[in-house]
Amino acid sequence: MTVDGDREIFQVRMTGSLTDVQERDLFLTLWLKSIGFVRDSSIIITPDLSDPTRVTISATWLKQQ
């Protein structure tokens, strides 16, 4: 987590199988929303070129004011 001025920013990056990262993202989404964060951007899903069964997802969250 970083602070930009008076805004708290939480950047997430997870790697694993698509199902695993989707489950972790769901849990993280529920937790971050419960403590006042909103997603700043859509989720970016990037395939792992060396292993087609793995992906990386990333997203940015901002603390609501």
TISE-330074 format. One record per residue: x negated, z, y of N, C-alpha, C, CB in turn. Coordinates in steps of 0.001 Angstrom, whole numbers, plus 500000, padded with zeros to 6 digits. Each point is the difference from the previous one (the first is absolute). Glycine has a CB too. Layout:
XZYXZYXZYXZY;...
// end
This chain:
499151500000498839500849500000501161499103500000501228501864501214498768;498535498029502245499265499964501261500966500265501139498312498375499055;501145501949502099500812500223501188499557498991501046500310502484499484;500641496741501030499726498996501025500741500436501254499697498116498285;499592502495502641500669500566501163500809501198499550500093497752501153;501212502172499005500858501096499548500817499621498765500116500804502357;499541498074496999500718499563498794499159500242498764501220498269501333;499407502270497641499324500179498721500235498753499152500271502532500113;498667496951499287500063498785499190499531500327498594499607498533502027;501163501031496978499655500220498596499891498632499349501175502276499916;497626497348499657499796498704499360499834500203498503498934499066502093;501788500131497134500030500140498549499438498742499358502000501530500141;497167498664498840499487498879499200499899500492498567498700498986501967;502018500361497122500007500393498590499731498781499132501619501877500479;497636498333498445499680498927499065500392500428498592498101499207501472;502456499871497759500383500262498619500939498910499521499720502476500340;500953497793498550500998499027499539501161500012500990499336500317497547;501397498590502527501095499896500965501005501129499822499698497524500041;500667502777498718500967501069499739499480501348500481500846498724498029;497891501575501679499415501278500420499979500157501515498610499972497942;500938498997502768499918500139501451501389500027500633497785498833499963;503191500496499440501367500072500523500562501407499835500346497569499454;499396503067499402500474501367499787499330500964500973500406499477497579;498281500391502592499286500876500940500468499761501424498015500019498479;502249498711501881500472499690501344501380500600500245498655497885499972;502209502085499035501328500591500148499895501498500270500954498245498473;498233502458500744499815501437500202499419500277501385499663500308497524;499315498930502852499362500192501295500972499696501139497785499421498977;503034499541500870500999499656501012500977501146500219499782497589499375;500730502973499539500942501114500126499354501191500693501168499227497930;497585501077501704499302501139500590499720499765501483498970500503497769;500497498312502580499673499732501399501250499994500878498021498671499246;503076500759500259501244500018500772500498501425500202500580497735499100;499237503116499891500485501380500103499223500812501034500691499873497611;498082499706502714499219500734501002499905499236501326498689501046498138;502180497952502042500151499368501302499199498743500269500465502210500730;499070497104498240499278498746500198500935498817499777497849501096499275;501872497800501419500720498742499791498966498915499722501929500715501523;498449498325497648499074498916499655499837499084501205500670500113497554;498086499615502805499691499173501161499979498519499651498685501890500941;501093497803497808499909498603499576500554499877498590497977499608501475;502254499176498127500443499814498623498819500215499056501797498374500744;498509501843497991498960500204498994499302498672499732501295501916498954;497399498126500981499215498811499659499517500166498567499272499628502424;501073499413496719499584500038498596498963498901499793502264500916499232;496550499485500315498903499060499788499585500032498536499210500301502382;500810498561496925499562499992498600498489500185499903501929498504499408;497638502135499523498570500172499717499531498734499289500190502563499833;498930496690500795499579498713499440499192500150498717499994499091502300;499339502049497526499199500189498788500830500521498830498028500436501449;503166500105498837500871500538498948501450499724500387498309501816499401;502319497164500024501357499614500409501076501045499705499296497681499617;500388503370499639500995501043499734499983501081501079499767499549497550;499315500349503409499879501023501044500325499416501372498257501186498632;502310499654502218500290499630501380499563501145500916501956498532499272;497921501153501998499759501018501020501132499896501004497463499926499690;503139501214500638501014499997501050499484500838501157501887499706498319;498511499896502876499604500761501178501155500011500994497563499391499653;502509501708501094501043500156501010499517500992501048501824499481498311;498777500449502860499678500916501088501262500750500393498139498492500828;501715502812499348501105500869500383499679500671501325500600500385497580;500418499811503262499846500684501280500905501221500035499415497829501144;500094503233499467500808501211500166501021499737501098498086501511499247;503188498778500474501044499832501009499802501029501094501609499102498281;498696500479502939499850500939501118501309500641500335498131498664500891;
// end
